[in-house]
């Protein structure tokens, strides 16, 4: 099963962009410092002040892009969407055009509008056939497909990353990306204590469910995830999730 990665891979690429671009007419050093230190609220505050107090347009696309990423990280997806739209409409030759298209798609993905996110991701590929963002976009498309319950489509995108972009960031971050058939399951609990996970599993098995434990090791912290079933379609998994909920179990569908 596909291991999830931190929701916004775009930031890994964006950080290198922000560091490498030389200073322009606008002084963005303080805003950049806030961003790189993870203080996105301060970056937004600084960036909005610069916009309000300056009539310069040279380098403004960089500032807007910085703000778009910061709003994205702060969870203000509507404002982030507006910012990326400004870049695309008002800065036709911006070096941040492709990244802004990706960012715009991400605002829809994070709002769970996977169909619209897919539209923007595919438009990015169509408008820029040789974009260096291609592996990132294919990964996003695979996630959209999974969220829509289309495991076959998700598998196709993942195989493309593995076969064509074996040295990409996505492959380095996800060494277990597999072209094997993706399956769905229902998680009913995640425990730090293995015995608690075993107790839950036995309880589920006694009720007739095909429960099992998956061990996860993230940042040297082991967790024991109790899951039920392995299905090819999300629809089957949803039916199981509803039945488990009726029996009083908390549920979450993976992937």
N, C-alpha and C positions, 0 to 999 in steps of 0.2 A: 504494500500500500504506500501511496505517495506520502512522504514526510513533508509536512507543511513548513514553510519558511516564514520569516518575519514578513508581515504584510507589506511593506513597500520597498521592493528591490531597487526602485528608481534612485533612491538616495545614495546607494553605493556608487552609482555612475555619476550622480550629480555632484558629489563632494569633490571629485577630481576635476570636474569642470570649473567649479567655483574657485578652487585653489589655483588653477593654472591660468585663469584669465587675468591679464594685467589691469591695473587701475585705470578707469576711464574718467570722464568729466565729473561724474558724481563720486563722492567719497563714500564708499560702501564698506570700508574696512571694519568699522565697528559692527555693522549688521552681519557681515560675514563671520566675525569672531563669535557673535552670539549664536549664529546658526551652527557653526562647527562645534561649539560647546554644548549643543543640545538645548539651548535656552530659546526656544522658538517664539515664545510670547514676547521676549525682549527684542528679538529680531524683527518681529512684526511691528512693535512699537517704534523701533528705530527707523524701520523702512517707511512706515506711514508718515513719520515726521519729515523724512527726506523728501517724500513726494509732495507733501503739503508746503514745504518751504523752499522748493526749487523749481525754476522754470526751465532747467536744462532737460533736453530729451536724449542727448547722447549718453548711451549707457543705461538708459532707463529700462530697457528690456531685461538687462541683467538683474536690476533691482526688483522688477515685477516677478521675474522667475524665482528669485530668492524668497519673495513674499508668498508666491504660490505654493512652494514646497513647505514653507513654514505653516501656512494655514492648513495644508494637507496633514502635516504631522500633529497639529493641534486639534484635528477632527472637525474643522470648519470647512466641510467639503463644498458647500455652496459658494463661499467666498473664494476658495481655491479655484473653483471652476470659473468664476468671473475673472480672476486674475489671468489664468491661462488663456481665456478667450481674448482678453485685451492684447496679449502678446501676439496671438495669431492674427488679429484683425488690424492692429495699429503698427506692428513692426514686421513688415512683410519679409525683410531680408535678415531677420534676427538669427543669430547662431543658436538660439534656444528654441527655434520653431519645432523641431522634431521632438525634443524633450517636453515641450509644452503640450504637444498632441498626446504624448504618452501620459503626462500628468492629468490631462483632461479626461482621458479614458479611466485613469485611476480614481478620479473623483466619483465617477459613476459606479465603478466596481465596488468601492467602499460604501456606497449607498445601496448596494445590493441590486442595482439596475444592470444586470449582467448583459442583457441584450444590447443596451445602449453602449456599454463599455466595449463590447465586441465590435460595434460599428466603428468606434474611434480607433481601436487597435488595428483593425483591418484597413481602415483608411490610411493610417500611418504607413503600413506596408505597401499599399497601393501607390501612394504619392511618393514614396521613397524606396524604390526597389532594392537599393544596396545600402540601406541604413545600418549603421553599426549597432542600432538598438534592436535589431531583428531577433536575437535570441531571447531578449527580455520580453518582447512583444509576443513571441510564440509561447513563452511560459505563462504570460497573462491570459492568452487565449485558451490555454489548457485549463487554467483555473476557472475561467468563465464556463467552459464546457462542463467541468465537474459540477459547478454550482447549478447548472441547468439540467444535470442528470444525464449528460451525453458522454459516457465513459469512453466510447469508441473514438469520438472526436478528440477528447482529451489525450488519449493514447497516441493518436496520430501526431499531435503537436509535440508531445514529449519525445517521441521517437525522432522527430526532425531535429530537435535540440541535441539529442544524444548522437545522432548520426552525422550531422553537419557542423555542429558547434561544440565539439567535444572539449574545447579549451575555454569555453565561455564561463562567465561568472556564475551562471545558473548551474553549470556542471560542477564547478569547484565547490559551490555551496551545497550541492545536493548530489553527492557521489552515488547515492542509491536511486537516482532517477532511472526508472525502468520502463521498457516497452512492454512488459508483461501486462496482461489484462488488469485494469484497475478495478478494485472491488469496493463496495460500500458496506459499512457496518454501523451498528448503533452502540454508542458508548453509554454505559449506565453508571460509571464511577471511575475515579482516578485516585489512587491511594499511595501514600508514602510507605505505609506498612503492608508488607506482602500478605500477612495473615488476614488482614481485613479484606484484601482483594480476593483471597481464596474463599473467605466466608461468603462474600457477595456472589462469587461464581457458583458455589455450591447451592446457594439459595435459588439462583436462576435456573440451574440445571434441574433442581427438584420440581420447579414449575414447568419444566418441559422445554426450556430454551437452550439453544446450542451456545452456551457462554464459554468464554476463554479469556486468558490473561495475556496482554501484550506488554512487555517490559520496555520502558523508554529511559534512555540515559542522556539527559541534556545538562551541559555544564556541570558534569559530575554529580548530578542529582538524579537518583533513580526513582521512577514512578511506575506503578503497576496499574495498567488500564484494563478495566473489565469491559469486554465488548461481546456483542451478540450478532451472529450471522455474518455471511460474506455473500453479497449479491452483485450481479452485473448491472442492475438498474437502480436508480434512486427511488423509483416508484415502489418497488418491492421493499426497500429499506424504510421508506416512509410508513408503509402499512405496519411493519414490525414495530417501528417507533411508537405509533399510536397505540398498538396493543400493549406494549410495555408500560406506556404512560397510564393506561387504564388499570394496569395491575399495580400502580403506585410507584413505579421506578422513574427516576429522572433520566432523560434521554438527550442525546446529541448525535447527529448523523455525521459520520466521517467517510471519505474526505469531504 
